[in-house]
Amino acid sequence: MDVLQLDVSGRPQAWITPREAALLYACDGVAWTLGRAVQVLRGGIQRTTGLQSRIEVHAIIAVRGAIPSRAWRVTPTLTNPKLFVRDRHVCAYCGGRFGFDTLTREHIIPTSRGGRDTWMNCITACRACNGRKGNRLPEEANMSLLYLPYTPSLHEDMILRGRRIVADQMEFLLASVPRSSRLHG
């Protein structure tokens, strides 16, 4: 179970391991936390008190430090696993729900015709529909889209990365995801 790392203003930065989070706690790098403690890490015995050191790692931690303003202008990286989750494993042409191995990244405007490999030009399609459409535009193939593509926000991107997300983390991330997102419901 990974820890959601935020910047001090509450923007998601990364998924980190509990051990990486413990290092931030030990170095006084944690500004604040949310959610319940998800793991307790124990250290050595203090010579003067005889007590064992322990760090409670929370599900969500905000780290101290400067916030690079350009970090929020970055478009999330497009990968097939994230694309398929964004589109709920549903083919944009036939509406069928498919497993990962039978889905493809479909370019609405084919790359051979100047289409780009971007969130706004890519949708999920089953192999049969992708093959049927081929190197044509949807209207040329007489195939219409059942849903439109969109670029996920950084909060959505954290969900799309396919981690095991605990309830506290999901509640925090979904609070900043637009209601129109396919990730709701």
Rosetta constraint file for C-alpha pairs under 8 A:
AtomPair CA 1 CA 17 HARMONIC 7.41 0.50
AtomPair CA 1 CA 18 HARMONIC 7.74 0.50
AtomPair CA 1 CA 163 HARMONIC 7.99 0.50
AtomPair CA 1 CA 164 HARMONIC 6.17 0.50
AtomPair CA 1 CA 165 HARMONIC 7.38 0.50
AtomPair CA 1 CA 166 HARMONIC 7.96 0.50
AtomPair CA 2 CA 15 HARMONIC 5.96 0.50
AtomPair CA 2 CA 16 HARMONIC 5.56 0.50
AtomPair CA 2 CA 17 HARMONIC 4.94 0.50
AtomPair CA 2 CA 18 HARMONIC 6.27 0.50
AtomPair CA 2 CA 59 HARMONIC 7.58 0.50
AtomPair CA 2 CA 163 HARMONIC 7.60 0.50
AtomPair CA 2 CA 164 HARMONIC 7.40 0.50
AtomPair CA 2 CA 165 HARMONIC 7.70 0.50
AtomPair CA 3 CA 15 HARMONIC 5.64 0.50
AtomPair CA 3 CA 16 HARMONIC 5.26 0.50
AtomPair CA 3 CA 17 HARMONIC 5.98 0.50
AtomPair CA 3 CA 18 HARMONIC 6.17 0.50
AtomPair CA 3 CA 21 HARMONIC 7.13 0.50
AtomPair CA 3 CA 58 HARMONIC 7.19 0.50
AtomPair CA 3 CA 59 HARMONIC 5.03 0.50
AtomPair CA 3 CA 60 HARMONIC 5.78 0.50
AtomPair CA 3 CA 61 HARMONIC 7.31 0.50
AtomPair CA 4 CA 12 HARMONIC 7.07 0.50
AtomPair CA 4 CA 13 HARMONIC 7.75 0.50
AtomPair CA 4 CA 14 HARMONIC 6.25 0.50
AtomPair CA 4 CA 15 HARMONIC 4.92 0.50
AtomPair CA 4 CA 16 HARMONIC 6.55 0.50
AtomPair CA 4 CA 59 HARMONIC 6.26 0.50
AtomPair CA 4 CA 60 HARMONIC 4.78 0.50
AtomPair CA 4 CA 61 HARMONIC 6.39 0.50
AtomPair CA 4 CA 169 HARMONIC 6.90 0.50
AtomPair CA 5 CA 12 HARMONIC 6.03 0.50
AtomPair CA 5 CA 13 HARMONIC 5.58 0.50
AtomPair CA 5 CA 14 HARMONIC 5.27 0.50
AtomPair CA 5 CA 15 HARMONIC 5.97 0.50
AtomPair CA 5 CA 16 HARMONIC 6.69 0.50
AtomPair CA 5 CA 60 HARMONIC 6.08 0.50
AtomPair CA 5 CA 61 HARMONIC 5.19 0.50
AtomPair CA 5 CA 62 HARMONIC 5.85 0.50
AtomPair CA 5 CA 63 HARMONIC 7.07 0.50
AtomPair CA 6 CA 10 HARMONIC 5.30 0.50
AtomPair CA 6 CA 11 HARMONIC 5.13 0.50
AtomPair CA 6 CA 12 HARMONIC 4.30 0.50
AtomPair CA 6 CA 13 HARMONIC 5.11 0.50
AtomPair CA 6 CA 14 HARMONIC 7.14 0.50
AtomPair CA 6 CA 60 HARMONIC 7.35 0.50
AtomPair CA 6 CA 61 HARMONIC 6.04 0.50
AtomPair CA 6 CA 62 HARMONIC 4.46 0.50
AtomPair CA 6 CA 63 HARMONIC 6.29 0.50
AtomPair CA 7 CA 11 HARMONIC 5.42 0.50
AtomPair CA 7 CA 12 HARMONIC 6.50 0.50
AtomPair CA 7 CA 13 HARMONIC 6.40 0.50
AtomPair CA 7 CA 62 HARMONIC 5.18 0.50
AtomPair CA 7 CA 63 HARMONIC 5.32 0.50
AtomPair CA 7 CA 64 HARMONIC 6.92 0.50
AtomPair CA 7 CA 65 HARMONIC 7.57 0.50
AtomPair CA 7 CA 67 HARMONIC 6.70 0.50
AtomPair CA 8 CA 31 HARMONIC 6.54 0.50
AtomPair CA 8 CA 32 HARMONIC 7.80 0.50
AtomPair CA 8 CA 62 HARMONIC 5.12 0.50
AtomPair CA 8 CA 63 HARMONIC 5.54 0.50
AtomPair CA 8 CA 64 HARMONIC 5.69 0.50
AtomPair CA 8 CA 65 HARMONIC 7.11 0.50
AtomPair CA 8 CA 67 HARMONIC 7.65 0.50
AtomPair CA 9 CA 62 HARMONIC 7.79 0.50
AtomPair CA 10 CA 62 HARMONIC 6.59 0.50
AtomPair CA 11 CA 155 HARMONIC 7.94 0.50
AtomPair CA 12 CA 154 HARMONIC 7.21 0.50
AtomPair CA 12 CA 155 HARMONIC 6.63 0.50
AtomPair CA 12 CA 158 HARMONIC 7.39 0.50
AtomPair CA 14 CA 158 HARMONIC 7.65 0.50
AtomPair CA 15 CA 158 HARMONIC 7.92 0.50
AtomPair CA 16 CA 20 HARMONIC 6.10 0.50
AtomPair CA 16 CA 21 HARMONIC 6.69 0.50
AtomPair CA 17 CA 21 HARMONIC 6.34 0.50
AtomPair CA 18 CA 22 HARMONIC 6.06 0.50
AtomPair CA 18 CA 39 HARMONIC 7.22 0.50
AtomPair CA 18 CA 57 HARMONIC 6.48 0.50
AtomPair CA 19 CA 23 HARMONIC 6.40 0.50
AtomPair CA 20 CA 24 HARMONIC 6.65 0.50
AtomPair CA 21 CA 25 HARMONIC 6.35 0.50
AtomPair CA 21 CA 57 HARMONIC 6.78 0.50
AtomPair CA 21 CA 61 HARMONIC 7.86 0.50
AtomPair CA 22 CA 26 HARMONIC 6.06 0.50
AtomPair CA 22 CA 41 HARMONIC 7.63 0.50
AtomPair CA 22 CA 55 HARMONIC 6.61 0.50
AtomPair CA 22 CA 56 HARMONIC 7.99 0.50
AtomPair CA 22 CA 57 HARMONIC 6.48 0.50
AtomPair CA 23 CA 27 HARMONIC 6.14 0.50
AtomPair CA 24 CA 28 HARMONIC 6.17 0.50
AtomPair CA 24 CA 29 HARMONIC 4.73 0.50
AtomPair CA 24 CA 30 HARMONIC 5.96 0.50
AtomPair CA 24 CA 63 HARMONIC 7.62 0.50
AtomPair CA 25 CA 29 HARMONIC 5.75 0.50
AtomPair CA 25 CA 30 HARMONIC 5.53 0.50
AtomPair CA 25 CA 55 HARMONIC 7.46 0.50
AtomPair CA 26 CA 55 HARMONIC 8.00 0.50
AtomPair CA 29 CA 63 HARMONIC 5.54 0.50
AtomPair CA 29 CA 64 HARMONIC 5.40 0.50
AtomPair CA 30 CA 61 HARMONIC 6.47 0.50
AtomPair CA 30 CA 62 HARMONIC 5.76 0.50
AtomPair CA 30 CA 63 HARMONIC 4.53 0.50
AtomPair CA 30 CA 64 HARMONIC 5.89 0.50
AtomPair CA 31 CA 61 HARMONIC 7.58 0.50
AtomPair CA 31 CA 62 HARMONIC 5.50 0.50
AtomPair CA 31 CA 63 HARMONIC 5.28 0.50
AtomPair CA 31 CA 64 HARMONIC 5.27 0.50
AtomPair CA 32 CA 61 HARMONIC 6.04 0.50
AtomPair CA 32 CA 62 HARMONIC 5.32 0.50
AtomPair CA 32 CA 63 HARMONIC 7.34 0.50
AtomPair CA 33 CA 58 HARMONIC 6.40 0.50
AtomPair CA 33 CA 59 HARMONIC 7.85 0.50
AtomPair CA 33 CA 60 HARMONIC 5.63 0.50
AtomPair CA 33 CA 61 HARMONIC 4.44 0.50
AtomPair CA 33 CA 62 HARMONIC 6.08 0.50
AtomPair CA 34 CA 58 HARMONIC 6.67 0.50
AtomPair CA 34 CA 59 HARMONIC 6.74 0.50
AtomPair CA 34 CA 60 HARMONIC 5.08 0.50
AtomPair CA 34 CA 61 HARMONIC 6.44 0.50
AtomPair CA 34 CA 168 HARMONIC 7.71 0.50
AtomPair CA 35 CA 58 HARMONIC 6.14 0.50
AtomPair CA 35 CA 59 HARMONIC 5.58 0.50
AtomPair CA 35 CA 60 HARMONIC 6.19 0.50
AtomPair CA 35 CA 168 HARMONIC 5.30 0.50
AtomPair CA 35 CA 169 HARMONIC 7.44 0.50
AtomPair CA 36 CA 58 HARMONIC 5.53 0.50
AtomPair CA 36 CA 59 HARMONIC 6.21 0.50
AtomPair CA 36 CA 168 HARMONIC 7.46 0.50
AtomPair CA 37 CA 56 HARMONIC 5.79 0.50
AtomPair CA 37 CA 57 HARMONIC 5.29 0.50
AtomPair CA 37 CA 58 HARMONIC 3.99 0.50
AtomPair CA 37 CA 59 HARMONIC 6.20 0.50
AtomPair CA 38 CA 56 HARMONIC 7.52 0.50
AtomPair CA 38 CA 57 HARMONIC 5.93 0.50
AtomPair CA 38 CA 58 HARMONIC 5.43 0.50
AtomPair CA 38 CA 59 HARMONIC 5.78 0.50
AtomPair CA 39 CA 56 HARMONIC 5.99 0.50
AtomPair CA 39 CA 57 HARMONIC 5.29 0.50
AtomPair CA 39 CA 58 HARMONIC 7.14 0.50
AtomPair CA 40 CA 54 HARMONIC 6.64 0.50
AtomPair CA 40 CA 55 HARMONIC 5.65 0.50
AtomPair CA 40 CA 56 HARMONIC 4.51 0.50
AtomPair CA 40 CA 57 HARMONIC 6.08 0.50
AtomPair CA 41 CA 54 HARMONIC 5.53 0.50
AtomPair CA 41 CA 55 HARMONIC 5.23 0.50
AtomPair CA 41 CA 56 HARMONIC 6.50 0.50
AtomPair CA 41 CA 57 HARMONIC 7.59 0.50
AtomPair CA 42 CA 52 HARMONIC 6.91 0.50
AtomPair CA 42 CA 53 HARMONIC 5.77 0.50
AtomPair CA 42 CA 54 HARMONIC 4.32 0.50
AtomPair CA 42 CA 55 HARMONIC 6.50 0.50
AtomPair CA 43 CA 52 HARMONIC 6.21 0.50
AtomPair CA 43 CA 53 HARMONIC 4.93 0.50
AtomPair CA 43 CA 54 HARMONIC 5.88 0.50
AtomPair CA 44 CA 52 HARMONIC 5.49 0.50
AtomPair CA 44 CA 53 HARMONIC 5.86 0.50
AtomPair CA 45 CA 50 HARMONIC 5.75 0.50
AtomPair CA 45 CA 51 HARMONIC 5.37 0.50
AtomPair CA 45 CA 52 HARMONIC 4.19 0.50
AtomPair CA 45 CA 53 HARMONIC 6.31 0.50
AtomPair CA 46 CA 50 HARMONIC 5.10 0.50
AtomPair CA 46 CA 51 HARMONIC 5.46 0.50
AtomPair CA 46 CA 52 HARMONIC 6.13 0.50
AtomPair CA 46 CA 53 HARMONIC 7.04 0.50
AtomPair CA 47 CA 51 HARMONIC 7.90 0.50
AtomPair CA 59 CA 166 HARMONIC 7.55 0.50
AtomPair CA 59 CA 168 HARMONIC 6.91 0.50
AtomPair CA 59 CA 169 HARMONIC 6.51 0.50
AtomPair CA 60 CA 168 HARMONIC 7.82 0.50
AtomPair CA 60 CA 169 HARMONIC 6.55 0.50
AtomPair CA 69 CA 73 HARMONIC 7.73 0.50
AtomPair CA 70 CA 74 HARMONIC 7.03 0.50
AtomPair CA 72 CA 154 HARMONIC 7.74 0.50
AtomPair CA 75 CA 151 HARMONIC 7.67 0.50
AtomPair CA 75 CA 153 HARMONIC 7.93 0.50
AtomPair CA 75 CA 154 HARMONIC 7.81 0.50
AtomPair CA 76 CA 151 HARMONIC 7.93 0.50
AtomPair CA 76 CA 152 HARMONIC 7.10 0.50
AtomPair CA 76 CA 153 HARMONIC 7.54 0.50
AtomPair CA 76 CA 154 HARMONIC 6.58 0.50
AtomPair CA 76 CA 157 HARMONIC 6.38 0.50
AtomPair CA 78 CA 82 HARMONIC 6.89 0.50
AtomPair CA 78 CA 83 HARMONIC 6.80 0.50
AtomPair CA 78 CA 118 HARMONIC 6.89 0.50
AtomPair CA 78 CA 119 HARMONIC 6.46 0.50
AtomPair CA 79 CA 83 HARMONIC 6.05 0.50
AtomPair CA 80 CA 84 HARMONIC 5.98 0.50
AtomPair CA 80 CA 104 HARMONIC 7.64 0.50
AtomPair CA 80 CA 105 HARMONIC 6.44 0.50
AtomPair CA 81 CA 85 HARMONIC 6.30 0.50
AtomPair CA 81 CA 100 HARMONIC 7.66 0.50
AtomPair CA 81 CA 160 HARMONIC 7.89 0.50
AtomPair CA 81 CA 161 HARMONIC 7.70 0.50
AtomPair CA 81 CA 162 HARMONIC 7.83 0.50
AtomPair CA 82 CA 86 HARMONIC 6.05 0.50
AtomPair CA 82 CA 157 HARMONIC 7.72 0.50
AtomPair CA 82 CA 160 HARMONIC 5.02 0.50
AtomPair CA 82 CA 161 HARMONIC 6.02 0.50
AtomPair CA 82 CA 162 HARMONIC 7.44 0.50
AtomPair CA 83 CA 87 HARMONIC 6.25 0.50
AtomPair CA 83 CA 105 HARMONIC 7.68 0.50
AtomPair CA 83 CA 119 HARMONIC 7.90 0.50
AtomPair CA 83 CA 123 HARMONIC 7.11 0.50
AtomPair CA 83 CA 124 HARMONIC 6.80 0.50
AtomPair CA 84 CA 88 HARMONIC 5.92 0.50
AtomPair CA 84 CA 89 HARMONIC 4.97 0.50
AtomPair CA 84 CA 90 HARMONIC 7.63 0.50
AtomPair CA 84 CA 100 HARMONIC 7.45 0.50
AtomPair CA 84 CA 103 HARMONIC 7.70 0.50
AtomPair CA 84 CA 124 HARMONIC 5.88 0.50
AtomPair CA 85 CA 89 HARMONIC 5.99 0.50
AtomPair CA 85 CA 160 HARMONIC 6.18 0.50
AtomPair CA 86 CA 152 HARMONIC 7.98 0.50
AtomPair CA 86 CA 160 HARMONIC 6.73 0.50
AtomPair CA 86 CA 182 HARMONIC 6.64 0.50
AtomPair CA 86 CA 183 HARMONIC 6.96 0.50
AtomPair CA 87 CA 91 HARMONIC 7.89 0.50
AtomPair CA 87 CA 123 HARMONIC 7.22 0.50
AtomPair CA 87 CA 124 HARMONIC 6.32 0.50
AtomPair CA 87 CA 182 HARMONIC 7.14 0.50
AtomPair CA 88 CA 97 HARMONIC 7.81 0.50
AtomPair CA 88 CA 182 HARMONIC 7.55 0.50
AtomPair CA 89 CA 97 HARMONIC 5.49 0.50
AtomPair CA 89 CA 98 HARMONIC 5.65 0.50
AtomPair CA 89 CA 99 HARMONIC 6.80 0.50
AtomPair CA 89 CA 100 HARMONIC 7.29 0.50
AtomPair CA 89 CA 103 HARMONIC 7.53 0.50
AtomPair CA 89 CA 124 HARMONIC 7.00 0.50
AtomPair CA 90 CA 95 HARMONIC 5.64 0.50
AtomPair CA 90 CA 96 HARMONIC 5.49 0.50
AtomPair CA 90 CA 97 HARMONIC 4.41 0.50
AtomPair CA 90 CA 98 HARMONIC 6.38 0.50
AtomPair CA 90 CA 124 HARMONIC 6.63 0.50
AtomPair CA 90 CA 125 HARMONIC 7.20 0.50
AtomPair CA 91 CA 95 HARMONIC 4.94 0.50
AtomPair CA 91 CA 96 HARMONIC 5.47 0.50
AtomPair CA 91 CA 97 HARMONIC 6.46 0.50
AtomPair CA 91 CA 98 HARMONIC 7.48 0.50
AtomPair CA 91 CA 103 HARMONIC 7.69 0.50
AtomPair CA 91 CA 123 HARMONIC 7.95 0.50
AtomPair CA 91 CA 124 HARMONIC 5.32 0.50
AtomPair CA 91 CA 125 HARMONIC 4.17 0.50
AtomPair CA 91 CA 126 HARMONIC 5.47 0.50
AtomPair CA 91 CA 129 HARMONIC 7.97 0.50
AtomPair CA 92 CA 123 HARMONIC 6.52 0.50
AtomPair CA 92 CA 124 HARMONIC 5.91 0.50
AtomPair CA 92 CA 125 HARMONIC 5.68 0.50
AtomPair CA 92 CA 145 HARMONIC 5.41 0.50
AtomPair CA 92 CA 146 HARMONIC 5.19 0.50
AtomPair CA 92 CA 147 HARMONIC 6.08 0.50
AtomPair CA 93 CA 125 HARMONIC 6.71 0.50
AtomPair CA 93 CA 129 HARMONIC 6.64 0.50
AtomPair CA 93 CA 143 HARMONIC 6.51 0.50
AtomPair CA 93 CA 144 HARMONIC 6.24 0.50
AtomPair CA 93 CA 145 HARMONIC 5.35 0.50
AtomPair CA 93 CA 146 HARMONIC 5.96 0.50
AtomPair CA 94 CA 129 HARMONIC 7.21 0.50
AtomPair CA 94 CA 146 HARMONIC 7.77 0.50
AtomPair CA 95 CA 146 HARMONIC 6.95 0.50
AtomPair CA 96 CA 126 HARMONIC 7.85 0.50
AtomPair CA 98 CA 102 HARMONIC 6.23 0.50
AtomPair CA 98 CA 103 HARMONIC 6.51 0.50
AtomPair CA 98 CA 126 HARMONIC 7.06 0.50
AtomPair CA 99 CA 103 HARMONIC 6.67 0.50
AtomPair CA 102 CA 126 HARMONIC 6.03 0.50
AtomPair CA 102 CA 127 HARMONIC 6.16 0.50
AtomPair CA 103 CA 124 HARMONIC 6.64 0.50
AtomPair CA 103 CA 125 HARMONIC 5.72 0.50
AtomPair CA 103 CA 126 HARMONIC 4.59 0.50
AtomPair CA 103 CA 127 HARMONIC 5.92 0.50
AtomPair CA 104 CA 124 HARMONIC 5.97 0.50
AtomPair CA 104 CA 125 HARMONIC 5.35 0.50
AtomPair CA 104 CA 126 HARMONIC 5.94 0.50
AtomPair CA 104 CA 127 HARMONIC 6.09 0.50
AtomPair CA 104 CA 130 HARMONIC 7.25 0.50
AtomPair CA 105 CA 122 HARMONIC 6.38 0.50
AtomPair CA 105 CA 123 HARMONIC 6.10 0.50
AtomPair CA 105 CA 124 HARMONIC 5.33 0.50
AtomPair CA 105 CA 125 HARMONIC 6.43 0.50
AtomPair CA 106 CA 122 HARMONIC 5.49 0.50
AtomPair CA 106 CA 123 HARMONIC 5.31 0.50
AtomPair CA 106 CA 124 HARMONIC 5.84 0.50
AtomPair CA 106 CA 125 HARMONIC 5.83 0.50
AtomPair CA 106 CA 130 HARMONIC 6.35 0.50
AtomPair CA 107 CA 111 HARMONIC 6.88 0.50
AtomPair CA 107 CA 115 HARMONIC 7.02 0.50
AtomPair CA 107 CA 116 HARMONIC 7.75 0.50
AtomPair CA 107 CA 117 HARMONIC 7.18 0.50
AtomPair CA 107 CA 121 HARMONIC 5.59 0.50
AtomPair CA 107 CA 122 HARMONIC 4.67 0.50
AtomPair CA 107 CA 123 HARMONIC 6.60 0.50
AtomPair CA 108 CA 115 HARMONIC 7.50 0.50
AtomPair CA 108 CA 121 HARMONIC 5.40 0.50
AtomPair CA 108 CA 122 HARMONIC 6.04 0.50
AtomPair CA 108 CA 123 HARMONIC 7.18 0.50
AtomPair CA 108 CA 137 HARMONIC 6.40 0.50
AtomPair CA 108 CA 138 HARMONIC 6.75 0.50
AtomPair CA 109 CA 113 HARMONIC 6.68 0.50
AtomPair CA 109 CA 114 HARMONIC 7.11 0.50
AtomPair CA 109 CA 115 HARMONIC 4.62 0.50
AtomPair CA 109 CA 116 HARMONIC 7.58 0.50
AtomPair CA 109 CA 121 HARMONIC 6.59 0.50
AtomPair CA 109 CA 136 HARMONIC 7.56 0.50
AtomPair CA 109 CA 137 HARMONIC 5.78 0.50
AtomPair CA 110 CA 114 HARMONIC 6.67 0.50
AtomPair CA 110 CA 115 HARMONIC 5.05 0.50
AtomPair CA 110 CA 116 HARMONIC 7.75 0.50
AtomPair CA 110 CA 135 HARMONIC 5.92 0.50
AtomPair CA 110 CA 136 HARMONIC 6.91 0.50
AtomPair CA 110 CA 137 HARMONIC 7.17 0.50
AtomPair CA 111 CA 115 HARMONIC 4.22 0.50
AtomPair CA 111 CA 116 HARMONIC 5.80 0.50
AtomPair CA 111 CA 117 HARMONIC 7.27 0.50
AtomPair CA 112 CA 135 HARMONIC 7.48 0.50
AtomPair CA 113 CA 135 HARMONIC 7.99 0.50
AtomPair CA 115 CA 121 HARMONIC 7.02 0.50
AtomPair CA 116 CA 121 HARMONIC 6.46 0.50
AtomPair CA 117 CA 121 HARMONIC 6.51 0.50
AtomPair CA 117 CA 122 HARMONIC 6.75 0.50
AtomPair CA 118 CA 122 HARMONIC 6.13 0.50
AtomPair CA 119 CA 123 HARMONIC 7.74 0.50
AtomPair CA 119 CA 149 HARMONIC 6.64 0.50
AtomPair CA 119 CA 150 HARMONIC 6.08 0.50
AtomPair CA 119 CA 151 HARMONIC 5.19 0.50
AtomPair CA 119 CA 152 HARMONIC 7.96 0.50
AtomPair CA 120 CA 149 HARMONIC 5.21 0.50
AtomPair CA 120 CA 150 HARMONIC 5.32 0.50
AtomPair CA 120 CA 151 HARMONIC 6.16 0.50
AtomPair CA 121 CA 149 HARMONIC 6.90 0.50
AtomPair CA 122 CA 149 HARMONIC 6.64 0.50
AtomPair CA 123 CA 148 HARMONIC 7.89 0.50
AtomPair CA 123 CA 149 HARMONIC 6.08 0.50
AtomPair CA 125 CA 129 HARMONIC 6.23 0.50
AtomPair CA 125 CA 130 HARMONIC 5.83 0.50
AtomPair CA 126 CA 130 HARMONIC 6.15 0.50
AtomPair CA 127 CA 131 HARMONIC 6.04 0.50
AtomPair CA 128 CA 132 HARMONIC 6.14 0.50
AtomPair CA 129 CA 133 HARMONIC 6.10 0.50
AtomPair CA 130 CA 134 HARMONIC 6.10 0.50
AtomPair CA 132 CA 141 HARMONIC 7.66 0.50
AtomPair CA 133 CA 137 HARMONIC 7.43 0.50
AtomPair CA 133 CA 138 HARMONIC 6.74 0.50
AtomPair CA 133 CA 141 HARMONIC 5.53 0.50
AtomPair CA 133 CA 143 HARMONIC 7.42 0.50
AtomPair CA 136 CA 140 HARMONIC 5.85 0.50
AtomPair CA 136 CA 141 HARMONIC 6.13 0.50
AtomPair CA 137 CA 141 HARMONIC 6.42 0.50
AtomPair CA 138 CA 142 HARMONIC 6.08 0.50
AtomPair CA 138 CA 143 HARMONIC 4.95 0.50
AtomPair CA 138 CA 144 HARMONIC 5.95 0.50
AtomPair CA 138 CA 145 HARMONIC 7.57 0.50
AtomPair CA 139 CA 143 HARMONIC 5.85 0.50
AtomPair CA 139 CA 144 HARMONIC 6.66 0.50
AtomPair CA 152 CA 156 HARMONIC 5.54 0.50
AtomPair CA 152 CA 157 HARMONIC 6.00 0.50
AtomPair CA 153 CA 157 HARMONIC 6.12 0.50
AtomPair CA 153 CA 177 HARMONIC 7.23 0.50
AtomPair CA 154 CA 158 HARMONIC 6.32 0.50
AtomPair CA 155 CA 159 HARMONIC 6.82 0.50
AtomPair CA 155 CA 173 HARMONIC 5.50 0.50
AtomPair CA 155 CA 174 HARMONIC 7.35 0.50
AtomPair CA 155 CA 176 HARMONIC 6.53 0.50
AtomPair CA 155 CA 177 HARMONIC 6.30 0.50
AtomPair CA 156 CA 160 HARMONIC 6.13 0.50
AtomPair CA 156 CA 173 HARMONIC 7.20 0.50
AtomPair CA 156 CA 174 HARMONIC 7.58 0.50
AtomPair CA 156 CA 177 HARMONIC 6.21 0.50
AtomPair CA 156 CA 183 HARMONIC 7.57 0.50
AtomPair CA 157 CA 161 HARMONIC 6.24 0.50
AtomPair CA 158 CA 173 HARMONIC 7.72 0.50
AtomPair CA 159 CA 163 HARMONIC 7.24 0.50
AtomPair CA 159 CA 165 HARMONIC 7.71 0.50
AtomPair CA 159 CA 170 HARMONIC 7.58 0.50
AtomPair CA 159 CA 173 HARMONIC 7.41 0.50
AtomPair CA 165 CA 169 HARMONIC 6.10 0.50
AtomPair CA 165 CA 170 HARMONIC 6.13 0.50
AtomPair CA 166 CA 170 HARMONIC 6.25 0.50
AtomPair CA 167 CA 171 HARMONIC 6.00 0.50
AtomPair CA 168 CA 172 HARMONIC 6.26 0.50
AtomPair CA 169 CA 173 HARMONIC 6.19 0.50
AtomPair CA 170 CA 174 HARMONIC 5.90 0.50
AtomPair CA 171 CA 175 HARMONIC 6.15 0.50
AtomPair CA 172 CA 176 HARMONIC 7.38 0.50
AtomPair CA 173 CA 177 HARMONIC 6.73 0.50
AtomPair CA 174 CA 184 HARMONIC 7.58 0.50
AtomPair CA 177 CA 181 HARMONIC 6.77 0.50
AtomPair CA 179 CA 184 HARMONIC 6.57 0.50
AtomPair CA 180 CA 184 HARMONIC 7.56 0.50
